[in-house]
Amino acid sequence: MALVGASGDESKNTARPQRYLQKHGYAGKIIPVNAARQEVLGLPAFRNIPEPVDHAFIMVDDVESAIEDCGRAGVPVASVFTDGFADVGSQGMERQQKLTARAKALGVRLLGPNSMGMINLPGRCALTVNAVLEMDAPPAGTTSIVSQSGTMLGTVLSRGAARGLGFAKMVSVGNESDLGVGEIVELLASDPETKTILLFLETVRDAERLARGARAAHAAGKPVVAYKLGRSSLGERLAPAHTGALAGEDAALDAYFRDCGIARVDLLETLIEIGPMLAGRKPPPAGRSPRVSVVTTTGGGAASVVDRLGLAGIETVAPGSDAPIVDLTMGRKSAGYGAVVQELLDFPGNDAVLAVVGSSAQFHPQLAVEPILKSRRGAKPLAVFMTPHAEKSLALLAQAGIAAFRTPEACADAFRAYFGWRAPRLAPGGEALPFVLKTREPTEADALALFASMGVPVVESAVVRAPDFAHGLPYPVALKILDAEVAHKSDVGGVALGIRSREELLDRAKFLSEKSESLIVQRMETGLGEAIVGYREDPVAGPLVLVGAGGILAELYNDVVLRLAPVSEAEALEMIAAVKGFAVLRGYRGRPRGDLKALAQAVAAMSRLCLLKGRPVREAEANPVIVKAQGCVAVDGLAVLKEA
Amino acid sequence: MALVGASGDESKNTARPQRYLQKHGYAGKIIPVNAARQEVLGLPAFRNIPEPVDHAFIMVDDVESAIEDCGRAGVPVASVFTDGFADVGSQGMERQQKLTARAKALGVRLLGPNSMGMINLPGRCALTVNAVLEMDAPPAGTTSIVSQSGTMLGTVLSRGAARGLGFAKMVSVGNESDLGVGEIVELLASDPETKTILLFLETVRDAERLARGARAAHAAGKPVVAYKLGRSSLGERLAPAHTGALAGEDAALDAYFRDCGIARVDLLETLIEIGPMLAGRKPPPAGRSPRVSVVTTTGGGAASVVDRLGLAGIETVAPGSDAPIVDLTMGRKSAGYGAVVQELLDFPGNDAVLAVVGSSAQFHPQLAVEPILKSRRGAKPLAVFMTPHAEKSLALLAQAGIAAFRTPEACADAFRAYFGWRAPRLAPGGEALPFVLKTREPTEADALALFASMGVPVVESAVVRAPDFAHGLPYPVALKILDAEVAHKSDVGGVALGIRSREELLDRAKFLSEKSESLIVQRMETGLGEAIVGYREDPVAGPLVLVGAGGILAELYNDVVLRLAPVSEAEALEMIAAVKGFAVLRGYRGRPRGDLKALAQAVAAMSRLCLLKGRPVREAEANPVIVKAQGCVAVDGLAVLKEA
């Protein structure tokens, strides 16, 4: 290891990597590079990297010269702690691009810039400035983490260590100018020391690469779990500011993680604690309502978890009883804790087991914690929540590879994440489709023609002109202005519905002609309900398809479901099933049922916009799509193309 | 203290109170009562309570005899650990009622049954079986807690102690047969050792008493904070099962807490950690959007809190900048942490300050934690979130009375709870109103007449009879069946709308007469939107008024707002402002505005059903209420009375 800019002043950040490598017993050679000194903290110092090392850690301002030096010395990888690159805006971004290009030319892979380095705990290699390494003997484990925040490595390591949870590899990727989250996940997929992979993300910079890494991890039987910031718009504002990346829409990334086979946790501590719950497991079978059995020595403690399981739609079941939990302070006082845990683990009626332990966890582990340790565990996840401050019991469980949670909320979040976890999806491919549109600024008529060419049923319509506005459609009809710029025509009075005669048409056409020269006449369609079917490219997650309740419901209640495009008809049906407002089309209170299969076909058709040659469509929306007892039809369309 | 049933076997639960009183230095006299022994753990034992003690702790099965003994000895308060009362169902409830009546006759106040006892930390009086007292030297503080779960006293005490947070009085109320949460809150309101009162609740057994206690605490300048289980229906199922109480609807209790001036936290650890943030403070001024300023040494760490502040609708502001936070690793590297904290505390543009500390909190508290300790703090809440495991820093902050949070989620939850906290509301009273209804099973016509008598505008209508169905209303009209049992008439085809002539009426009337003999004709009303206005008595929280988006939106999206009844017109307007679906009546996308003031008057009028003499109405609903540009009108009504 070469430490470029290693300080001889122990109190400085730049002295840390050398101190930490030595403190934690790194067995390899450490080479401080510091032109101003002969010696750094007891080791001979060099003006330049004197020999081909495995890894250089760069802490000097003049990163560019240091990279040249790496190139000269044949260093394969350099981690750059120095900041002032993409993290400080466009000028820094330019500097970063130059640096990356030069490193590539020199054959040096880069981690960072703005990386806190990496920690290999089984290898005793603490190549980092993170002050968490001041701790003595951080425990090694089989969970690795890749983080876009350097500080978070310390958070995870110190909090894990306090409860006996160890880690394998910990990597701070900084600005990801070269080595990114995706490639490191791919490396960890084939790392024999790693069983589970955690991600702390502010955004996703290379969605395809991460998807590939996640699939490799899945194939290797290694669960990948993500905690991602930016769920609120305030959070979104922060995340990119910090690392110079684009922010993707959170809902889009949610769909993305799901498709990649990445489990997503909501709470920070769940990320730290969930490892043992997923290690060695495959995603649970989809399509059934998850059931958890619960044993407890404290009613209130169990309720604090179960209450949140209920909010996540997870049921609880007890063998041979319709009580929601097995409360050993109530009905089954004489049963031993261990016997009940084993009974629940063996019970075929559940999908996972939760063991809650009260005060005894702190001072009397023999009562409930030890019986848990002794249980015969199989394929079923087991999680333990202990109500008191009980670090020794947490460590005992960690040692045995049993997931234990400090808070009821993280425990419930872990169950939610586990049951929502899916195998990576193989997106239905398809040949590239020809793009029919001739214009760069599609009108509604163009958009509807495009949708029709994809297979979406669209309303019969005719573009009409003064003075006769001839159309050839049967009455009643609708008349609309046809400006590409006006997205919400009805908001500006640009729509006349239910026109019943030619006289009425001429009258309304005269009025609307004042707003726009182009008008379109459409057959009036009626049905049982309305939907919105949309498509757009997220800057991070890529092409997405959306279906939601029609009218203003999608917007007011955010009642929409997103998936990565393209989707199959079966997947579109799953999406439709998750839209609340479609209750009215599912026979709610005796209402007639709408043709949701036809709607699913339209959603799948719309999603294939991503297969168009050159992927020219940036955004498209059929709103509303009228859903009928038989079939559905898009009566309004909007398409926005990418800049030429 | 008399310990009735004190065991001489140290390993038994029933030996704990004596062991704990002795271990923690109780200075008063301890009297074991155990007929089978001369001596218990070094103290002389008695067959009966030999003298008038302050408090008896009863652990024997024969609670009834023990209470007689208390009566004989003149014991003013007895805590009953023994269970098998209301906690085991109706037979136990009967036993409990007898016990309570007898204790009252004897002049003995009861805590429990099924109580784990109480702990007075400043008084070194650990009168409890909770194993948490095995710990050495639990710290004393100024926060007290009342809990419906005995185990949770241990949870709070042990977790608090681990981070240096001490407590004053801790009370396990058990089944609340006599002394309940409300009365104990009232006692704590005048307890000089208590500054903040925490509640761990599974339900609320005596809403009026707790409201009184909370008002007394508010008057004494003591914040009351509640964590309550039963947010999901699964949780609701658990809570009452555990303690033999009725479960109230969670949303109703939310309205109740707000009206009582009780701040409600969502996460268990927030309850433990929020004390110092609220101690000595009044609820924040209502009616403005809350703003927090944030300083951090870690971008990712700050984002993990700020992201959730955003989800709670809390803005962040920085002095002299439009950046959302002050990140000392970014723009203002040279600024000292302490100087920035002080600048934010002094900045008039915010309502609270959040200080986030990264890795340094664990090993270098001098860098950021100590400057926080030295800051000059005023009326503004300051909260600290530290990303690493940093128990020493947590303890330093606790000692200084500064709120510090272990998880970003609890930290954000505390801000949310603080900003949502209101002073107790004085419900607008009013004279008892006469009840006009003569029937016990009101039809729709009766319900509308009742609403009209309260001041709710209702549709003109006439009950009609075969053969001529005469009504005297102008066409168009609606025709409906008038059965008290049929709540959703349109679901069973019992409604005909838009009838334009007498012929059409006779035709439809003939058809509907087959379903019911009673029919009602109503004037057809149209407007800009629909609302639901409801009233009901929650078994726990009491009378409630509800307003929500009309049609099926209220149900599908749960888009309703609840408040304790009665409400003023101004309060009803606040409720209406919180209903999302009313966007369409607030001028959404250029739509015409509806008369929401008229709707507010109708809500206030409906809420006054609680003022009717004898409070005869159990449930009432005007659905829909048609909201017009001018005025509003209820076109369908339902009222259910209490059993005679």
Interface residues (C-beta under 8 A of the other chain):
Chain A: D83 D87 V88 N130 A131 V132 E134 M135 S147 Q148 S149 G150 T151 M152 G154 T155 S158 R159 A161 A162 F200 E202 L229 G230 R231 S232 S233 L234 G235 R237 L238 A239 A241 H242 T243 L267 L268 E269 T297 T298 G299 G300 G301 A302 A303 S304 V306 D307 R308 L309 G310 L311 E315 T316 A323 P324 I325 D327 T329 M330 G358 S359 S360 Q362 F363 H364 T387 P388 H389 A390 T407 P408 E409 H488 D491 V492 I552 L553 L556 Y557 D559 K580 G581 A583 V584 Y588 R589 G590
Chain B: D83 D87 V88 N130 A131 V132 E134 M135 S147 Q148 S149 G150 T151 M152 G154 T155 S158 R159 A161 A162 F200 E202 L229 G230 R231 S232 S233 L234 G235 R237 L238 A239 A241 H242 T243 L267 L268 E269 T297 T298 G299 G300 G301 A302 A303 S304 V306 D307 R308 L309 G310 L311 E315 T316 A323 P324 I325 D327 T329 M330 G358 S359 S360 Q362 F363 H364 T387 P388 H389 A390 T407 P408 E409 H488 D491 V492 I552 L553 L556 Y557 D559 K580 G581 A583 V584 Y588 R589 G590
